[in-house]
């Protein structure tokens, strides 16, 4: 009788994709022999839905550095086999914001930073560790490097060390350059990312007329 | 609405949803705990599943019933609330 499928645990949902007829897109976690794998799925039967799902999967591969499972088409996983789900959820939502024509390519590890008035660089130190650096001449560089590092720690659930405030590390100990590039601009302004999350979480919440904005 | 297990009676599956809910409301034995939602049930995924989206499902009777039915067919609720009236 039911049409819904057991797709695993849904860890994120794009409720209305503006680039594909407002279909919903879910990101599901499944356990495979390779570890945790992830599936992008929509229950929409719209004719454009399959291609949109493919675009999102391609985005997760090309932008977030995931890999497709050869034996199980449609499933992707991190090369380390780990979860990194907070970062993955954020990456999924960021990819969903883009039309198919704009999805693709690893984002750079160098970005201009308005607050520091210079470029910030993410250096890979190996074993999953990364340092955020700024030119020596940038007066606000060190402070912004620490702030961006904290941003990464929050967004990607990375480990940080008080003795090295500009260094963060993935718990798996593996490189995730693409993921760092994908979330770099978010790490530069974590507050807006958190506000966006709160807004998305509250969307669709029914409220009594008397407690709604603009009502006397 | 959930009824405690101490009211469980016969073999699960012996009662229809209607029988189960009415029995629970009457304080009579039930085959399993009924699960009802007196308000409407609608998610974006269910809307995609049966191609009955808001706001059309608020106004079109056929879409409204198709979406409302999913609370039973997909989620296994013992109730269906057939009307969506979201006032915002």
Interface residues (C-beta under 8 A of the other chain):
Chain A: X1 X2 X3 X4 X13 X15 X16 X22 X23 X24 X26 X42 X43 X44 X45 X206 X209 X212
Chain B: X44 X45 X46 X47 X48 X49 X50 X51 X53 X73 X74 X76 X86 X87 X88
